Amino acid sequence: MSTSRSTAQERLLGLLKEKPEEAGAGLVDLLGASEQAGPPTGLAQRLMRTSLVPTIYEHYWRPALGRVAKGLSGPSMAGEVAIATNLLGLEPGSSVLDVACGTGRFTRAFGAVVGPDGLSVGLDGSRTMLARALGSGDTNGPVTYLRADAVTLPFRPSTMDAICCFAALHMFADPDAALDSFTAVLKPGGRIVLLTSARRSRQPMRLIDTAGGIASGQRMFERGEISEKLRTRGFTEISVRYAGITQIVAGSRTVTIAG
């Protein structure tokens, strides 16, 4: 393991609430012998956990499904990375958590932005996804990976400057619990950005969206629902961008002023 990756892992270990089952070669494993972090919520998540999908995920699977979900006017995957980086306000020295990181496309990009004094952590529950992330040829810099539950984050409170969760919240069994956990881990003033589902408002598209969500085991959020969830958790500076049946929602955790 390179010196920079070793340093990133040491920084990660200092932010965790519990001792890891395994730590080495760029990966901290909190799930141990467990194959996954809980049962799959539907067909989409079962496919993601196969041995085949991780091998084609970054270059074929995710871009293709994303294009179907976002429509022709939606951003490319590279565009998503740029949007997330901008909305998170990343800068040299920032600490950023990429939840449900898959093969690490966003994690690596974030690492390049935050630089040697920062930290970019990719978290996923899938062994096969993280194996692909670790096998990438572009893993230098302050990048490390964590195998853990994405719904109940294992970090101490107020440890991260930014959290990204793209194309995953709608597959969580308890998205509200996940949002509570994200909020707790963010520092006051920290930024969050989410890409998730957005059911269209007009029939018959609304009915089609609902049926598709049921068939795939993915939750179809209403437009505006995620921004309201963030607002009730004390987030401000909330922005929303829709494309097809997706929404990108960002916000800043309120700074608590003592007194």
BALUM-500620 format. One record per residue (C-alpha): x, y, z. Coordinates in steps of 0.05 Angstrom, whole numbers, padded with zeros to 5 digits, always signed. Layout:
# residues N
XYZ ...
# end
This chain:
# residues 259
+00000+00000+00000 +00027+00069-00019 +00046+00119+00034 -00011+00166+00015 -00062+00109+00019 -00033+00087+00086 -00039+00158+00113 -00111+00162+00088 -00128+00097+00123 -00097+00121+00188 -00139+00184+00184 -00201+00142+00172 -00188+00098+00232 -00184+00159+00276 -00255+00179+00256 -00290+00112+00270 -00330+00095+00332 -00308+00022+00334 -00248-00021+00321 -00249-00054+00252 -00252-00128+00239 -00200-00120+00185 -00155-00064+00161 -00103-00066+00106 -00087-00055+00033 -00131+00007+00028 -00194-00024+00059 -00223-00022+00129 -00275-00077+00139 -00328-00069+00194 -00373-00125+00169 -00323-00182+00176 -00349-00249+00152 -00417-00221+00132 -00424-00223+00056 -00468-00160+00054 -00494-00105+00099 -00565-00133+00105 -00613-00168+00058 -00626-00138-00011 -00687-00092-00017 -00706-00116-00087 -00684-00138-00156 -00638-00078-00169 -00598-00090-00106 -00594-00165-00117 -00564-00152-00186 -00514-00103-00157 -00490-00158-00110 -00474-00209-00164 -00403-00222-00186 -00417-00197-00257 -00446-00128-00246 -00386-00099-00208 -00342-00116-00268 -00385-00075-00316 -00414-00025-00266 -00372+00037-00276 -00365+00036-00352 -00430+00004-00375 -00482-00013-00322 -00486+00053-00284 -00480+00099-00345 -00533+00060-00383 -00584+00057-00327 -00569+00129-00309 -00584+00151-00380 -00650+00115-00379 -00669+00146-00312 -00644+00216-00327 -00666+00221-00400 -00626+00251-00456 -00623+00320-00423 -00593+00293-00358 -00519+00297-00341 -00470+00242-00360 -00435+00204-00305 -00375+00250-00313 -00424+00308-00308 -00452+00279-00243 -00382+00277-00214 -00371+00350-00232 -00439+00371-00204 -00427+00334-00139 -00358+00363-00130 -00384+00433-00142 -00445+00427-00097 -00403+00398-00040 -00356+00457-00044 -00295+00411-00040 -00227+00444-00032 -00157+00422-00012 -00158+00393+00058 -00232+00374+00059 -00257+00308+00086 -00310+00275+00043 -00350+00211+00049 -00377+00176-00013 -00434+00132+00011 -00451+00071-00031 -00388+00085-00071 -00391+00023-00115 -00327+00018-00154 -00301+00086-00130 -00310+00132-00190 -00333+00191-00147 -00286+00173-00089 -00225+00178-00133 -00248+00243-00165 -00260+00273-00096 -00191+00251-00074 -00159+00289-00131 -00195+00353-00109 -00182+00350-00034 -00108+00335-00044 -00056+00305+00003 -00081+00343+00064 -00153+00319+00054 -00189+00253+00059 -00236+00217+00011 -00271+00155+00038 -00311+00108-00005 -00362+00067+00035 -00399+00007+00009 -00426-00059+00036 -00407-00101-00024 -00342-00140-00024 -00342-00146-00100 -00354-00072-00112 -00298-00053-00064 -00251-00104-00095 -00261-00069-00162 -00249-00001-00129 -00184-00026-00098 -00163-00056-00165 -00168+00011-00200 -00103+00038-00228 -00120+00108-00203 -00120+00100-00127 -00064+00146-00105 -00077+00206-00062 -00118+00212+00002 -00166+00156-00018 -00186+00097+00024 -00246+00050+00028 -00292+00026+00083 -00337-00035+00082 -00394-00017+00129 -00469-00006+00135 -00489+00054+00093 -00553+00067+00134 -00520+00071+00203 -00453+00104+00191 -00397+00081+00238 -00366+00150+00246 -00361+00194+00307 -00408+00255+00305 -00387+00316+00265 -00327+00286+00230 -00339+00299+00155 -00340+00364+00115 -00381+00332+00059 -00424+00271+00044 -00443+00246-00025 -00495+00192-00037 -00511+00182-00111 -00560+00130-00139 -00569+00093-00073 -00618+00126-00023 -00678+00097-00060 -00650+00027-00049 -00641+00033+00026 -00690-00004+00071 -00695+00057+00117 -00676+00121+00080 -00698+00166+00137 -00650+00130+00185 -00595+00140+00133 -00609+00215+00128 -00607+00220+00205 -00540+00185+00205 -00513+00229+00149 -00534+00291+00187 -00500+00268+00251 -00434+00253+00216 -00431+00321+00180 -00395+00378+00214 -00436+00441+00225 -00434+00478+00159 -00418+00413+00122 -00449+00399+00055 -00490+00340+00029 -00510+00321-00042 -00557+00264-00061 -00579+00235-00127 -00641+00193-00120 -00709+00177-00151 -00763+00229-00166 -00833+00205-00186 -00863+00248-00241 -00927+00285-00225 -00970+00272-00287 -01006+00209-00309 -00993+00161-00341 -00918+00172-00327 -00931+00173-00252 -00963+00104-00255 -00906+00078-00298 -00855+00105-00248 -00892+00072-00190 -00896+00005-00225 -00822+00008-00243 -00803+00023-00172 -00845-00036-00146 -00815-00084-00198 -00743-00065-00183 -00750-00057-00107 -00731+00017-00110 -00768+00071-00072 -00798+00126-00115 -00793+00191-00077 -00839+00249-00093 -00810+00311-00124 -00792+00358-00067 -00795+00302-00015 -00719+00297-00005 -00710+00372+00001 -00764+00373+00054 -00730+00317+00092 -00666+00356+00092 -00702+00419+00114 -00733+00384+00174 -00663+00361+00194 -00638+00432+00196 -00606+00439+00127 -00606+00505+00091 -00582+00531+00023 -00621+00473-00008 -00620+00465-00083 -00656+00414-00127 -00644+00394-00199 -00691+00345-00235 -00676+00302-00296 -00724+00247-00318 -00742+00207-00256 -00682+00231-00217 -00667+00289-00170 -00601+00318-00146 -00611+00351-00079 -00558+00389-00040 -00557+00428+00025 -00514+00454+00081 -00520+00431+00153 -00539+00489+00198 -00484+00518+00240 -00504+00517+00313 -00486+00581+00348 -00475+00573+00423 -00506+00622+00469 
# end
